[in-house]
Amino acid sequence: MGRPRVTLKDIAEATGFSSNTVSLALRNSPRLPEETREVILKAAARLKYAPNRIARSLASSATHTIGLVTTDMLNPTLTLAAHTIERELSSAGYAVMYADSDGDLDREKRAVELFLSYQVDGMLVYPAQRQHLEHFNAADKSGTPVLSLIHIAGGGLDTVTIDDRIGSYRAFCHLLELGHRHFAMIDGGQAIGNTDKMEGALQALRDYDLSPDAIAMFIPAGHSAAEGYSLMREIFGLSERPTAVFATTDSLALGALQWCRENDVDVPNELSIVGYDNIEYAAYQATPLTTVNYAADEISAIGVARLLERLRGKQSWQGPAVQLIEPELIVRQSTSRPNLSPRAKLRM
């Protein structure tokens, strides 16, 4: 059996003070002389006393715990976001409960129910499906603040995230300025109702007086490199072969890059490729990837600050607000002007 938990009574017996005095010292009460607090705190440290957070939460109606729901913890962007969230919350005296929905709505709902049963003070969430937010809205309205880290128009939740329309728009404007006029877009967001990046791409085409038909749209089953890789054969089978590919995650784009390497497709001279997220691996490819910077650390830090501000000043909260951060385009070696000379047929 493990050692029994050290109690206030144990510290009282070790110091000669009452349990009530020990309790005041551990809460840094100004009612006690400094020397008394110092004696008690040293004894608590020597005995390896650990405060009972559950008992404290019952007394204060706050657990100092925040729930975090992600859709894919293997996604490097979400891993960075989770790391930043844990760091920011820890520095503010909060713990984190994690749940990964794996993009499944039922799993996401069970995670919310679990968080509520543990009486988390608030939640930071990456919703799995934009059309189904009832469980988040219900938790928020019942007194557990929820902040979304993706933008859902009309979602009714406090939101801090990247402006994906602007990000996609800047990526396509970069390609259009280089002279590209035929594109393939591997859009991993449309399957879950996220049309922001597509809308940004179409706005760029309109600004250059091009038809939406200039983009051949491909919707992968997921966001992995394998999905981007598997779609490239179909893209190169198009009768009007694109000169540029835009993928809505770097993982999809890296899969496309790998396919090009294996099939002797010269990137960027024969095909330009742009990703989205600016994960670390994007800069360290044989052909470094042009990408849109999804500032996961910045978004996460701002989101944590917003949620904690709401928790600390419930009376001043004026209702949900949306903060969209404009992303930066990172231009590397995977994009160039299109080579418009006839190209050799792909060796299959």
C-alpha positions, 0 to 999 in steps of 0.5 A: 500500500502507498503512504497515507495522504498527509493531512492538516492534522499531521502538519498541526502535530508537527508544528504545534499549531492548530489545524485551523492555523495551519489551514490559514497559513496554507492559504497565505492568510494575512491574519497570521504573523509571517514567522508562523506562516514560514514555520508551517509552510516549511513543515508542509514541504518537508512532509510533502503535503499536497492540497486536496483540490476536490475539497477546495473546489467544493468550498469555492465552486471552482475547480481551476480546471479547463477542458480541451476538446480537439479533433486529432491530437496527431495533427502537428498544429493541434499538438502545438496548440495543446502544448501552448494551452497547457503552458498558458493555463498552468502559469495561471494556476489551472489544470487541463483535461484533454479529450480527442474526438477524432472528428466523431460527433458522439465522442465529442458529446461524451467528452463534454458530458465528462467535462461537465461531470467533473465541473470544469470551469470552462472549455476550449474546443475544436468542434468536430462538425460545424453544423452541430454545436448544441452541446457546446451552446448548452454548456455555455448557457448553463454557466460553463464558458466555452470558447471555440478555436475555429470560426463558425459563422452564427455559432453563438460561441466566443471565438479566437482563430485564424481568418482562413478566408484571408489565408486561402485568398493570399495563397491563391493571389500569390499563385495568380501573381506568378501567372498560374491559371489552372489549379487543383485544390485538395480541400480537407475542410469541406467534408466537415462543413468548412468552406472558408478556404474555398471561399477565399480561393474563389474570391481571389479568382473573381479579383483576377476575372477568372471563372470558378472552373479554374479550380478542380476541387478534390475532397479527401477523406481526411487531412493526412499526408496519405490522403494528399498522396493518393489524390495526386494520380487523379489530379495528374489525370485531368484533361486540363492539367493544373500548374499549381496545387493548393492543399488545405493542410501541410500534411496533405501538401507534403503527401502531394510533394512525396508523390511528385518526387516518386513520379519525377514531377519537378516541383516547382518548375512543373508543378507549384504546391502550397500548403496551409498551417506552417508546421515545422516539417514544411520548412525542412523538405527537399523542396521547402513548402510555401504555406500559410502560417496558422499561428497556433501558439498565438491563437491559443494564448489569446484564446486562453486569456479570453476565457480566463478573462470571462471566468474572472469577470462574469458580470462584465461579459457582453456576449460572444465575440469573434476575433479573427487573426489574419495569417501570413503567407510564407513563400518558400521554394515549392512555388514559381512561375508556371512552365507553360511549355508542353510537358512530357506525359507522366510515367505511371 
